Amino acid sequence: MRAILIIDHGSVREEANHMLSCVANLLQQMVGDGVLVRHAHMELAEPLIPQGFADCVNAGATEVIAFPYMLSPGKHVTRDVPRLVAEAAQQFPHVAFHVTPAFGVNEKLAELIAQRAGVPVVAPIAAADACKCWEPNANVGACGMACAAKIAAAPTPTAK
């Protein structure tokens, strides 16, 4: 069974930590019972990544897809989360895993920004155009691991 482990930084504010649990519950409803959804924090709050990974495995996961619930491909997404997930996975050598890119540039996020700002979207982006490069100089890959154009052209990540 596949599992999605949503990971954020963790916060000293309980409301921020609770929100990730709500996101996990929402995603679980959206993906159905065929996929497990759990959440974890890098630090400052429970469950931490090792516990979140173990929760996935203990619930029957044979593959864990770790999703950094972060906007940009900064050091947590590119270095810390992959390292912490790999360390957690060492306890379960029979479980495949990989870490996805951050949210990055995504038309759904742009729509959400417009919605939250109370501004209508007058030119929705078609699905076929969503993965084009939006960097002003069309420098595909300039956004790092979260580059939508680069991700669209990349093969499926391999598991452990």
N, C-alpha and C positions, 0 to 999 in steps of 0.2 A: 504494500500500500504506500502511496505517496503522501508526504506531509509537507506543508508549508510552515516554516518557522519564521514569523515576522519579528525582526529585531530592531529595536531603537537604542538610543544611547542610555536611557534611564535618566531619571530626574530626582531632585530633592522634593519636587512638588508631586504629591500623591495624585492630583487630578491628571497630570501629564502621564503618569504611569498607568493610571486606570484607562485612559483613552486607548492605549495600545490593546488592552483586553477587549474593549468595545470593537476596535477595528478587526481583531481576530474573530470575534463572534459574528460580525457582519460578513466577513469573507467566508466563514464556515457556512453561513446560510446561503451565500451565493454559489459556492462550489459544490455543495451537497455532501452527503455522507461518504462518497467514494474517495474523498481526500480529507486528511486530517489537517486542521489548522491550529497552531499553537503560537504563543508569543514569548519573547524573552527580552531582557535588557542587557546591554554591555556591562553596565555598572550602576551603582547607586540604588538599585531596586531589585526585588525578587519578582519572578524567577530570572536568574542569570542564564547565560547561554548554555552552560553545561546541563542545567536542570531542564531548560526548554527542549534541548536536543533529546535528553533522556525521556522526557514526557512523550515526545513523538514516538520514540522507539518502543517505550512501554505500552503505548496505545496501538502498536502494530505496524509502525512505519518500517518499510524496507528501503525507502529513499527519502531523504530530507532535503528540501529545497529551502535554503536560507535566503530570506529577502530582507536586505537592509532597508528599513523604513526611514530613509533619509533622501534628501533631494539631490545632492551633488556627489560626485565621485571623489570626495576628500579622503583623508587618511583613515578615518574609521571604516569607510566602505572598501577602500582598496587594500588596506593593510590589517587593521585591527579585527574587523568582523571575520574575514577569511581565516586569520590565524586562530581566533577563539573558536570558531566552528570546527576547524580541523583538529584542534586540541580536544574538543568535546567528542568528536567522532572517533578518536582513537580508542575510546572505551567500547565502541561498537563496530569492529572491523567488518562485519557482515552487512553493514548499512551503507548504501551509496549516498553521496551528498554532493551538492554544489551550491555556490553562493551566486546570486543574481546581481546584476548591476543595480545601482540606486535608481530612483525614479527618473532622474535626468530630464531631458527635453521630451515632453509628451503632450499631445494635443488635448488629452483628457484633463491634465493639470491646468493647461491654459484655459480650457472651458470653465473649470472650477474657479480659477482666479476671477474670470469675468463675472461668473455667477455671484461670488462672494462680494465683488465690488458693485454689484447691481447694474452691470453693463451688459446689454444683449450681445450675443455672438452673431454678427451679421454675415460672416463668411466661414461657415463650418468647414473643417478640413476633412476631406474624404479619406477613408481608410487607406486607399492606395497612395495618398500623398503624405500620410502621417509620418512615415519613416524617412522622408527626405532630409537633407541637411539644411538647418535653419541658421547656421553660422553665417554672418554677413559676407565672408569671403569664400563660402562654400568649402571650408576646410574640414572635410569629413574626418572625424576622430578628434577634433579640437576639444570636445567636451569629455574626452577620456572614455572610461568604461561605460558611461551612461549615454554615449552618443547614439541616438536613435538610428541614424543612417548606418552606422558601423554595426550595431546590433542586428539590424535587418539583413545585413549581408553575411553575418557570421554564422558558422555552423552551430548546431545545438551543443551546449556544453557537455563534456563527458563527465561521467560520475567516477567516484573513487573506485 
